[in-house]
Amino acid sequence: MISIFGDLPPRLDLDHFDAVIVHYSLIACNDSYVSSRTRKALANFRGLKAIFIQDEYRFVDATIAAMREIGIDVLFTCVPEQEIEKVYPAGRLPAVTKVNVLTGYVPEHLLELDVEPYEKRRIDVGYRARKVPAWLGELGQEKYEIGRAFREQAANDGLTLDISFREEDRLYGENWTEFVRSCKAMLGVESGASVFDFTGEIQQAVDAYERRNPGAQFRTLKELYFADVDGNISLNQISPRCFEAAALRTLLVMYEGEYSGRMQAWRHYVPLMKDHSNHAEVVAVLKDPARAREIIERAYREVACNPDNTFRAFVAKFDEVISARFRADQSASLPYFCDRDFEIAAAPGWGARRRWIKRSIIERCYRLLFSTVLGRARPETRELVHAWLKTLLHPLRSVLAHLKS
């Protein structure tokens, strides 16, 4: 695997490969992620080409155009099967095999961790989320609303809550795992968005309105710009958080939903009505360890330990699809790469190194200006110059950051 940002490494000849897979972290229609030069190289590559996409509600038309330019053979999409044709119609991608996959799977190493029993966990209900942009629609707002409303209603329930939407409180890696292990229950909603912005015009209009009217309410923005499309295409799907919680034997309290057919209400999670009208019923389950444990154990056995929900199953599905689509005439025309060949090909050339040096010089001059020239200036003067330079140099710094290898 070779990590790129913009251009392919100059030493890399794609004819050494049978297939190229474009990872979902690369936005195929954005030159900063996949440059026009890279798209042209991929278009000229005669091997099999596949792409993974997430956050598929954004700039759909541009993404389809990029896939057509590249000549994608296989699309792995998180859009539910019954909705794929609405997003990626056969008329626009006539020869593309489209395969539905999940946004994540069960991390099997979590199944091996020791966990505290339900009664001994120090947090009754935990949750982490951020308030997402309004143009993601009703489904996007649920990520924030479930935490806000639950925390408000549970104020007098005698529960220990750890619910936050602040960026500084977000957790990653082992810290996230420890947090889930310390909670008796986690809140949750279906992942995805309910508005597909095919052209990008909805996002632009909403962002412009919010700049003119700070604090604009979601209902106002929806009525103005996307009421007619909100919910027309379903991107509702199970979140990787559901699998993590099930594997760590943490009870899930979630808005009712389909969850990609992997979880059932009252069997694998405690359903919370979207108007929170059954809040008291949910709290009663939280305070009944025996009932909570029944749901936890079923989720562990039937969801977390289900082979169909593992990364192994995903890899097997991927291999099957690629093997079925691959043709003999797509075989590499040059010898296959070994590990050392990858290291050589991925090494930055002189052009990339020059760009990195240029960026470093600019950053050092920027710091030097403040440490010497403005070091004795009054605080308000430094702040004024800092704000001016930040505005002036930000576009250049962003470009240089994208050019860095």
Buried (B, 14 or more C-beta within 10 A) or exposed (E): EEEBBBBBBEEBBBEBBEBBBBEBEBBBBBBBBBBEEBBEBBEEBBBBBBBBBBBBBBBBEBBBBBBBBBBBBBBBBBBBEEBBEEBBEEEBBEEBBBBBBBBBBBBBEBBEEEBEEBEEBEBBBBBBBEBBBBBBBBBBBBBBBBBBBBBEBBEEBEBEBBBBBEEEEEBEEEEBBEBBBBBBBBBBBBBBBBBBBBEBEBBEBBEEBBEEEEEBEBEEBBEEBBEEBBBEBBBBBBBBBBBBBBBBBBBBBBBBBBBBEBBBBEEBBBBBEBEBEBBEEBBEBBBEBEBBBBBBEBBBEBBBBBEEBBEEBBEEBBEEBBEEBBEEEBEBEEEEBEEEBBEEBBEBEEEBEEBBEEBEEBEEEBEEBBEEEBEEEEEEEBEEBBEEBEEEBEEEBEEBEBBBB
